[in-house]
Amino acid sequence: MSHGENVLADSEQELPEETSGADGQDAAALSEDAGSASEPDEPDLPSVAELENEGDIAADYVEGLLDVADLDGDIDMDVEGDRAVVSVVGATLDELVGDRGEVLDALQELTRLAVHRQTGGRTRLMLDIGGYRARRRADLSELGASAAEEVRRTGEAKALGAMNAFERKIVHDAVAAAGLRSESEGIDPNRRVVILPVG
């Protein structure tokens, strides 16, 4: 596996989303608790200055992409928790998102790779274009809550459509907030959330 492929493979595992329960714990957290004391701790979280540097590198990279594509957009940088967030806003950016965000996901991976090449470290940077991720988060939270309510009412498990890791994590969180348990099953790109009834 090449160095670039290794970076991309690492970045795909950014969100622990395998299962989520009513107590808010997921399988990744449970498996970490089961680890031995001799295993190394999680690496230190990046400082705000390091995250701002990641945002600057990413913004320069995205600005170059916009110039090459002859697209106009304003770039905003922020730090949310332990990740840099770069947002591009503009009237004609739908083609940079794609029908289901697949183009945006690819651009995010390329931007992460550009940041990695300059910093040498793994990044959890998030790229948003035209507010797509914010809208998608709200839609998926609503979907998770309504599907959880249906499962609670019918007592039958419900499988949702295929989603990427970012989307599944949002649904798992919404289901856990509704007091039910969910899990992911299948293999990407057809991996999906299944909401389980109580009992």
N, C-alpha and C positions, 0 to 999 in steps of 0.2 A: 504494500500500500504506500502511495507517495505521501510526502509531507502534507501537501494541500488536501488530499483526500482524508488524511487523519484529522486535520483541523475541521473539515466539514462534518466528519462522523462525530467528533466530540461535540460540535455545536448543536447537532440534532438531539443530543441528550440533555438539553438545558432544563427541561421541565419534568419533574417527577410527577407523572400523571397516571400511573398504571391502575391504581384503585383509590377510591376515596370512600370513607365511611362517615356515618353520622357524627362520630367523635372528631372528625377533621383530620385524622391521621391517614397517610397514604402508605402503600406498600413499601415505597422507597424509604420512608422514615422508619417504618417498622424494621426493615432489613438493616438499616444503619444501626438501630438500637441493638440488634442481635450480633453485630460485629464484635470482634475481640478487641481488648484494650490495647493490643500491640499494633493495630492498624493505624496509619497516619490520620490525623484530623483533617477536616476540610481545609483547603488552602485559605489563607487570609482573604477577606473581602477586599476588593480594590478600594483605594481612597477616592474621595470626591475629585481630587486633582487628576488621578489616573483615568477616572471615568470621563471627566471633561476633556482630557487629551484624546481618548477614544472617540468622543463625540466630534471633536475638531477634525480628526483624521477622516472619520466617516463622512462628515459634511463636505470636506474637500473632494472626496471620492465621488459622492453623489452629485455634487455640483459639476464635476467633470463629465459624468454620465449625462446629465441634463444638457450640457453644452453640446456634446457629441450628437445627441438625439434632437437638438434644436427645440427643446422644450423649456418653457418658463415655469419657475416655481420658487417660492420662498422657503428657505431652510431654517428650521428652528431646532435648537439643541437643548436638552434638559437631562437631568439625572433623576431617575425614579428608583428609589431603593438601592439595589446593588447593580444597576445597569444604566448605561447611557441610552438615551432615546433621541433619535433624529427623525424629525417630521418634515415632510415636504408638502406644502399646500399650493394649489394652483388650480385654475379652471379646466385645464386640458390634460389631466394626468391619469385618466381612467385606464389607458393602455399600459401604464406602468403597474397597475394592480392586477389586471386579468379578471376573468369571470368569477373565480372563487379565491382570488388572492394568490394564485400560483406564481404569477410574474413577480409580485411583491416579495413572496418567500424566496424566490431565486435571487432577486436583487439584494435582499437582506443577507443571504449567504455570501454573495460576492463582496458586499460591503464589509462583512465580518472578516473575510479572508484578507481584504486590503488592510484592515486594522491590525490583524495578526501579523502580516508581513512587516509592518512598521514597529509594532510593540513587542513582538515575539511571544505574546501571551494569548491565552484563550479569552474571547470576549463574549458577553451575553447581550451585546448591543441589539436594540430593537429599532427597526426602520418602519415608519408608517408613512403612507402616501395618501393625501387627500382625506385623512381621517378614517380610512378604511378599518384599521384595527380597532379603533374606539367604537365605531358602529357595530362591527362584528362581535366585539365583546358584549355589548348590550343585547344584541340579538341572541347570542348563544346563552347568556345568563337567563334570558326569558324562556328560551327553548328548554334548558335544563330544569327550570322551576316548573314549567307546565308539564313536561314529561314525567317529572317526579310526582306531581299531583295525580296524573293519570295512572301511574303504577300504584300509588297509594290507594286510589279508588278501585281499580280492577284487581289488584293483587297479583298481576302478571308482569313478568320482566318485559322490558321494552328496549329494543336495539335501535339506535339512531344511525343516521347515515355516516359514511366515512368522513373522517376529519383528520387534520394534522395535529401534532402534539400541542401546539398553542391553543387550538380550538377545544381539544379534548380536556385540557386542564381547566378551562373556563367552565365547561359543562360539569366536570367532576366537582368543582367548587360549589356550583349552584345546587347540585343534587345533595351534597353534604350539608349545605345550609338549610335545605328542605328536610333534613333528618333521615335521608335514605342513603343507601350504599350503591356505588357504581364501580364498574371495572371496564378496562379496555380489552378488546379481543380482536384477533385478526393480525394481519401483517400489512405494514405500510405499502402502498398508499391506501389500502382498504381497511385500515384499522378504525374501529368504531367503539363508541361508548355503549355499554349495556347497563341499564338501571334495574336494580334488583328490588323485589318487594321485601318488606319486613318479614323476618321469620326464618 
